[in-house]
Amino acid sequence: AQNPLLQLHRLWMVLRSASGCARVCGCNETGMLERLPRCGKAFADMMHKVDVWKWCNLSEFIVYYESFTNCTEVETNIVGCYWPNPLAQSFITGIHRQFFSNCTVDRAHWEDPPDEVLIPLIAVPVLLTVAMAGLVVWRSKRTDQLL
């Protein structure tokens, strides 16, 4: 229960110092790979508070996921690496596989309507188009005869 302003100030200081190191020291990939599992463990601990059958409902854990994302960004920046990067993305993908592999997107299965519906839907506009074209031709010939 720390003061939010104090937490924000600490985060800013960490990011500021990390960005300076990124220009001078480069990316410490080994350090990043050592630090990212902390984020994964914290996320796993939070996810285990959510019923497993709710894991596919983003609204049930969006706050936890945001914390996880922020954690990976901070930990990556601390070791002088940019975020996102291929190693961090690979780690995040592994977490997705661990928690969301059973979440599938239900795709709508589209079918043509039955012939009793489809034929009138096609025939009516075609016949109306032919009838209107015929009416225009007939009307234009009739106008020519009157002149």
Sequence and secondary structure as in RCSB ss.txt:
>XXXX:A:sequence
AQNPLLQLHRLWMVLRSASGCARVCGCNETGMLERLPRCGKAFADMMHKVDVWKWCNLSEFIVYYESFTNCTEVE
TNIVGCYWPNPLAQSFITGIHRQFFSNCTVDRAHWEDPPDEVLIPLIAVPVLLTVAMAGLVVWRSKRTDQLL
>XXXX:A:secstr
   HHHHHHHHHHHHHHHHHHHHHT   HHHHHHHHHHHHHHHHHHHTTS GGGTT HHHHHHHHHHHHHHHHHH
HHHTT  SS HHHHHHHHHHHHHHHTT            HHHHHHHHHHHHHHHHHHHHHHHHHHHHHHHH 
